[in-house]
Amino acid sequence: MLVTFIAFEAMAVGTAMPTAVAELDGMAWYGWPFSAFLVASVVGMVTGGDVGDRRGPRVALPWGVGVFAAGLVTAGLAGSMAVFVAGRAVQGLGAGVMVVLIYVIAGQAYPPALRPRLFGAISTAWVLPALIGPVVSGLVTTHATWRLVFLGLVPLIAVGLLLVLSAGRQLAAPEDPAPSPPGRRWWAVLAGLGIAALQYAGQRLDAVAVGVAAVGLVALVAGLRPLLPAGTAWARRGLPAVVASRGLLAGAFFGMDALLPLTLTSVHGYSATAAGIPLTAGALGWAAASNLQGRRPDLRRERLLRVGFALLAVGLAGTALAAVPALDGWPAYVSWAVAGLGMGLGMPSVGVLLLDQSPEHRRGADSAALQISDVTASALCVGLAGVLVAAATAGLLSLPGAVVGAIAAFTVIAVVGALVAPRAAAPAVAPGAAPHTTTLAAS
């Protein structure tokens, strides 16, 4: 339930945002609620990982849920744009804490044989919000008020928390927690601001954008280095390759997922409903493959991850045909379902590999690194798509050319992921060495 409602908020808020911003007289601030949520969520991921490692998920999860609910109430009752942006930031903080602690609970409460099915269920929990979230949000906003998109979730979030806590009464706090490295939350703030700066730069095509992008890139790199396992950028074997694989999957898929409806509406004249059907096909493919892999816990996860990347690359390459005006966009209905199958195999496998290789006292920090890799890569790839679309809008290239260029970049990312996937297996442990020794040294 918690995952479903986090996903609903992520999928639905974009539909309600134009009405909310117009009512609060904040069109000039339109991008701020999204950026505030994103920056705060990175901080929340680091905070949730640290608190989960020190005090355990049973203690930390209520705080995350409480903060998320407080953000929903603040945004839903906001009388000004400044308060609304603050509410979105509080939501992001709580959501970041929650998504990391769900991984910590998965590692503590579920044996390895059940984790593939668990991560399949978690992936499926994103499907229903993807299918109906924007529609429900639009109906509520049109026929009632946009405020219910936020306030209506509060009692449902409370029910989800009660179910998790009642089922997890036996979850123990860590016996000998390791102290958190100092300054991790400030590094998270720096990384989040770097992402926001790069997104802002991508909306401009002038000299200012170059300077903002340079500053944002420096801030992002500096902030990520203490937060990700050493060797993540080079996909070093073991945990760094697992974290890198999550970013490659998310970046390639969500970069195109954001661009596909625009392609179908602008190049082929599709209605908003028709343009959303390929996204639905991708979500259904994701759910089907997630449940399929959950039935085979005996499969080697790094091999399954490689198959997932290969399917994603095929789906992306096939989607390039949707940018050809003469084909009327129909290939996207099939190709994006194939890409969804790849994600359904790849995403749960990454979660299983992480928990298999992360020692219990670092599970929160490592889960936070996984989520940060996801958010960062997604934001950068969506930003790349935005830059290309802005260039097309400015007449520097055609829109089909911009789409094909973005697809080429995302397909290369998926191919790189297929090459990296075998390195996500746990490093070999020397005879007589303690388990996780190699992984800890790498991270």
RATA-V797895 format. One record per backbone hydrogen bond with DSSP energy under -1.0 kcal/mol. CO is the residue of the C=O (numbers start at 1). NH is the residue of the N-H. If there is no record, write none. Layout:
co=[CO	CO]
nh=[NH	NH]
This chain:
co=[1	2	3	4	5	6	7	8	9	12	12	13	16	17	18	19	20	21	22	26	27	29	31	32	33	34	35	36	37	38	39	40	41	42	43	44	45	46	47	48	49	50	51	52	56	57	60	61	62	63	64	65	66	67	68	69	70	71	72	73	80	81	82	83	84	85	86	87	88	89	90	91	92	93	94	95	96	97	98	100	101	102	103	104	105	106	111	114	115	116	117	118	119	120	121	123	124	126	127	128	129	132	133	134	135	136	137	138	139	140	145	146	147	147	148	150	151	153	154	155	156	157	158	159	160	161	162	163	164	168	181	183	184	185	186	187	188	189	190	191	192	193	194	195	196	197	198	200	201	206	207	208	209	210	211	212	213	214	215	216	217	218	219	220	221	224	224	229	231	232	236	238	239	240	241	242	243	244	245	246	247	248	249	250	251	252	253	254	256	259	260	261	262	263	264	271	276	277	278	279	280	281	282	283	284	285	286	287	288	289	290	292	293	296	300	301	302	303	304	305	306	307	308	309	310	311	312	313	314	315	318	319	320	321	324	325	327	329	330	331	332	334	335	336	337	338	339	340	341	342	343	346	347	348	349	350	351	352	353	354	359	360	362	363	364	365	366	367	368	369	370	371	372	373	374	375	376	377	378	379	380	381	382	383	384	385	386	387	388	389	390	391	392	398	399	400	401	402	403	404	405	406	407	408	409	410	411	412	413	414	415	416	417	420	421	422	423	430	434	436	437	438	439]
nh=[5	6	7	8	9	10	11	12	13	15	16	17	20	21	22	23	24	26	25	29	30	32	35	36	37	38	39	40	41	42	43	44	45	46	47	48	49	50	51	52	53	54	55	56	60	61	64	65	66	67	68	69	70	71	72	73	74	75	76	77	84	85	86	87	88	89	90	91	92	93	94	95	96	97	98	99	100	101	102	104	105	106	107	108	109	110	114	118	119	120	121	122	123	124	125	126	127	130	131	132	133	136	137	138	139	140	141	142	143	144	148	149	150	151	152	153	154	157	158	159	160	161	162	163	164	165	166	167	168	171	184	187	188	189	190	191	192	193	194	195	196	197	198	199	200	201	202	203	204	210	211	212	213	214	215	216	217	218	219	220	221	222	223	224	225	227	228	232	236	235	241	242	243	244	245	246	247	248	249	250	251	252	253	254	255	256	257	258	260	263	264	265	266	267	270	275	280	281	282	283	284	285	286	287	288	289	290	291	292	293	294	295	296	299	304	305	306	307	308	309	310	311	312	313	314	315	316	317	318	319	321	322	323	324	327	328	330	332	333	335	336	338	339	340	341	342	343	344	345	346	347	350	351	352	353	354	355	356	357	358	362	363	366	367	368	369	370	371	372	373	374	375	376	377	378	379	380	381	382	383	384	385	386	387	388	389	390	391	392	393	394	396	395	402	403	404	405	406	407	408	409	410	411	412	413	414	415	416	417	418	419	420	421	423	424	425	238	433	437	440	441	442	443]
